[in-house]
Amino acid sequence: MFNKKSFVLVFILTLCLFPLKSQDFLGKSKSDILQFIEKNKVRISQNEVQNDSISFLYEEEDEINRMFNINYTFSFLNDTCICYSRRLPVNSYFLKTISDMVSTKNGKSLGDMLSVEGETFYSCYEFENFFLRLEFEEDIIIEKFEEKR
């Protein structure tokens, strides 16, 4: 039987499996990103750190336990993340994640209209504190998050 402690443990483990919230890295310090890498080193490979950038490959799991390799690249100004990109496979899971973020956070559509896998997207969305720029290359989605200045 499920008791209260078991439920809490399952709940916490479930939270750990959710994908990263993309816009959460904007405004973080370089040391915050390095701490994230250290805490998630089991899922991270090809880590490269330079003076004004960090990149790595992150193994992300979707809701039906499929694993995807997501390439992250961060750019820093004065040790603060002002922009980063994610290279994702074109997949219904990621397309839904983008649609949900735009809908939930009231993204204002800008730029060109794009059709991908029967879904309509725009090349840019404006949110309260950031921009999301989208590019589609064959079977890759490039998400670029930029801090508003």
N, C-alpha and C positions, 0 to 999 in steps of 0.2 A: 504494500500500500504506500501511497504517496503521503509523506508527512510534511510538515511545514519546512523543515530543514532541506529536505529533498527538493521541494518546489523552489526554494530560494537558490539552491545550487544550480538547478536546471535553468532557471531564469538568468542567472549571472553568466553561465556558459553560453546561453543563447545570445545574450547581448554581445559577447566577445566575437561571435561569428558574423554579426552584421557587418556589411561593408563600411568602409571609411566614409565619413561625411566629407565630401570633397572640399567644400568651401572652408572647412574648419582649419586648414593649414595657413590661410592668409593671415598675415599679421603675427605669426609665430616666429620666434627667434630661431636662428640656425641651431642652437643647442637644443631647443625643443624638438626639432626635426631629428637631430641625432639621437635624442633620447627615445623617440618613437622607433627609430631604426633598431636601437639596442633592445627595446622591449619586444619587438616583433621580428627578431633576427631569424626565427625559424621559418618565417614566410618571405624573407627578403634575401635577394641575391644581387650580384652585379652592382654592388654599392660603390659609387664614385663620389668623392667629396673634393671640391675645388674651392677657391677663395669666395667666389660669388655664386656658386651653384652646387646642388646635390642631385644625384640621380640614382635610382635603384629600380629593381624589378620586384614587384609585390605580388604574391600569390593570393588571390582573392577568391572566396567561395560564394556562390549564389545560394538562393533559397532551396534549391534541389541538389545541393552538394556537388555541383560542377566546379572545377577549379579553373581559374583564368590567370594568366600572367599579365599584369598591368605595369606598364612602364611609367614611372613618375620622374619629372624633372622640375626642380625648384630653382627660382632665381631670387637673390637677396639684394637688398639695398640697405646699407648700414645695419647688417646682421638681422634684418627682418624680411620675412617672405612677402614679396609684393606680387608674385606671379608664379604659377606652376601649371604644368600640363600633365594630362594622363592620356596614354595611348591604350585604347580598349578595342576588343574585337567587336564588330557589328554583330549584335546579339540582342534578342528580345529583352533579356534581363537588363542590359545596360540602357537600351532605348527607353524602357519603362522607368528606370531610375532617373534618367534625364527628364522625362515627361513629368514624373512625380515631383521632382525638385522645382521645375518651372511652375507647376500648378500650386504646390504648397507654399512656396515663397513668393508667389505673385510676380514672376519674372515678366518683364516687359519685352516683347519680341521686337528685335531690330534687325536690320540687314536683309539678306536674301532668304527667300523661302527655299527649303531643301526637302526633298522627299526621299525617305530611306525606309526600306522594308514596308512600304505602304503607310508610313507615319509621316506627318509633316512637322518639320523643325525649322528654326531660323538660324542663320549663321551667328547671331549674337543675341544674348538676353541680358537685360539690365536688371539688377537686383538692388536692394537698399544700399549695400556696402561693396558690391563687386559686380564685375561683368563675367559672363560665361560666353566664350567664343567656341563655336563648333566647326569642325572640318570633317569631311568624310572622304577617305581615300580607300577605294576598293573595299576591303573588308576590315578597315580600321576606322574607329572614331577617335578624333583628337579633341579632347576637352581642354580648354585653356582658361583658367581662372585668374582674373586680374583684379587687384585691389583698386577701388575708386580713389582718385586723388583730387 
